[in-house]
Amino acid sequence: MATQAGDNALRYAQPRRGRVNRRSSRATVSEPPTLRDLQLFASVDNETLSRLALEAKVESFEDGAVIFRQGDLVSAITIVLHGYVKVLRIASSGDETLVSISSDGETIGEPPFNASETYRVSAEAIGPTSVLKFPASRFSRMMKESPSLCTAVVQDAKDKIAALITEIETLKAQNADQRLANFILSLCPPGQDHCRFRLPYDKRLIAAQLGVKQETLSRAFAKLRECGVRTETRDVLVESVSRLASQCGQLGRPPRLPSESSDREDAA
């Protein structure tokens, strides 16, 4: 059937057998999904997807392996398939700033406008990670030829900007306790009020992601015990997701004095 043939054409290419870098390994995706399964390509026309599938390469990385470096020429468009990738901005002094942590289905970097464009950030694997890569020059050329792909890339960029705005708002409007509570809530499986899970990466990275010091994060974890959140190393138990969500707004805020409550009632 044409559908089956088209579906097979959209399968990812086999992992590259050559060495990616000293700390990488071969990709092991037993039943890779179609490009259509990725958010970036959800609305892209079939002809363009078929062409993209011919260019796709899966690469696998071990923990700490560099996927690309800030300042290098943009050589590929990268999408995270499995695992986590930390995106870093490195200052001239050598200091590193965590920009974001990307996970399954998220795009890292943007298509270049010209052949001399360089990566503005570095990307490193957090734990075993596999990514999908497309040659940057060919991807950019396809964008010019395919309105649907161009629209998809623009929408992806808008989604990233919206996420950054939300993150900035969170950093400015919420204290450390609330940021951690919301982070824990984002990891809770949907539809479960009582759950247990493992943190996706170490607490040092979580502290950097939430914009707090490690000792501040430790104090925030301790305060969450009052909301029914128990932790042991990277294992987390949430006794009641609904309770944690309802108490999130008051976390880390000083208790209201009786006189303040009376003043509010009088004003009303």
HUFEN-V465883 format. One record per pair of residues at least 6 apart in sequence whose C-alpha atoms are under 6 Angstrom apart, sorted by sequence separation. I is the first residue (numbers start at 0). J is the second residue. If there is no record, write none. Layout:
I&J  I&J
//
This chain:
35&41  89&95  142&148  206&212  229&235  88&95  142&149  206&213  229&236  88&96  228&236  87&96  228&237  87&97  227&237  87&98  227&238  14&26  86&98  86&99  86&100  85&100  84&100  84&101  226&243  83&101  83&102  82&102  81&103  10&33  79&102  80&103  9&33  79&103  80&104  79&104  79&105  78&105  78&106  77&106  77&107  26&58  88&120  26&59  87&120  25&59  87&121  24&59  86&121  198&233  24&60  86&122  197&233  23&60  85&122  197&234  23&61  85&123  196&234  197&235  22&61  84&123  196&235  9&49  84&124  195&235  8&49  11&52  84&125  195&236  14&56  22&64  83&125  9&52  12&55  14&57  176&219  194&237  12&56  14&58  72&116  73&117  193&237  72&117  73&118  193&238  71&117  82&128  193&239  70&117  71&118  81&128  192&239  70&118  81&129  192&240  69&118  80&129  69&119  80&130  69&120  79&130  69&121  78&130  68&121  78&131  67&121  77&131  67&122  77&132  66&122  76&132  66&123  75&132  76&133  65&123  75&133  64&123  75&134  76&135  63&123  64&124  75&135  63&124  74&135  62&124  62&125  62&126  61&126  62&127  61&127  37&104  60&127  60&128  59&128  59&129  177&247  58&129  58&130  57&130  177&250  57&131  176&250  56&131  176&251  56&132  55&132  55&133  54&133  43&147  43&148
//
